[in-house]
Amino acid sequence: ERSGRDARLRARPTTVASMLAPGLSPLSIGKERDGLLYVPASLPPGPAPLVVLLHGAGGAAQGIMRRLSGVADSVGFVVLVPDSRGPTWDAIRGNYGPDIAYIDSALKLVFSRIPIDPGRVIASGFSDGASYALGIARINGDLFSRIVAFSPGFVTHGAATGKPEVYPHIPESPRWARSGKALCGAAPQIRFTEMDSTAPSPAAGGASRV
């Protein structure tokens, strides 16, 4: 297992000679649980933005990807949707471990096949996936430039690196208002920006700002 201090992602965008064909494809690096990679046909020339989208507890890539493919086409960004190794992401219930290793492997795969803009790598997620996205993106703020968190409950632990912009979408209720204040207190070095509540998907708000 990894502690928050070494939940570092080592994959980084690199020069790629050719582009992966457009469409939805499995990552094919997992066994029972794997993940998906979506490349829009309408991407403009040059390095593309990348959204790493994390599902909620009990979820999977297939379900959450259905919410985002249309936005990816219209805005123009690549989507990586890994599956957690268990029912939810490792640090939600303990330490960082197999999920961080798997996300790192998935990112290495993407960076080896698609030219990605290093200044436009976005972490996003829903519920537990949003909490995990907040945690890993603040630990890896030198990789992620933005975080789009849809209904997070908290920030998973770990020392921060860099200052990614954060676009939280928190439902209007006293419980979630308290959660939002706690998020700001847990990550004072991160710049929070209110996300448009009309955004059609967890990642749309931040991705549209690339």
Sequence and secondary structure as in RCSB ss.txt:
>XXXX:A:sequence
ERSGRDARLRARPTTVASMLAPGLSPLSIGKERDGLLYVPASLPPGPAPLVVLLHGAGGAAQGIMRRLSGVADSV
GFVVLVPDSRGPTWDAIRGNYGPDIAYIDSALKLVFSRIPIDPGRVIASGFSDGASYALGIARINGDLFSRIVAF
SPGFVTHGAATGKPEVYPHIPESPRWARSGKALCGAAPQIRFTEMDSTAPSPAAGGASRV
>XXXX:A:secstr
 B GGG          SS   SEEEE    SSS EEEEE TT  SSSEEEEEEE  TT  HHHHHTTTHHHIIII
I EEEEE  SSSS HHHHS B HHHHHHHHHHHHHHHHS EEEEEEEEEEETHHHHHHHHHHHHTTTT SEEEEE
S          S  EEEEE  SSHHHHHHHHHHHHH TTSEE    TT SSTTHHHHTT 
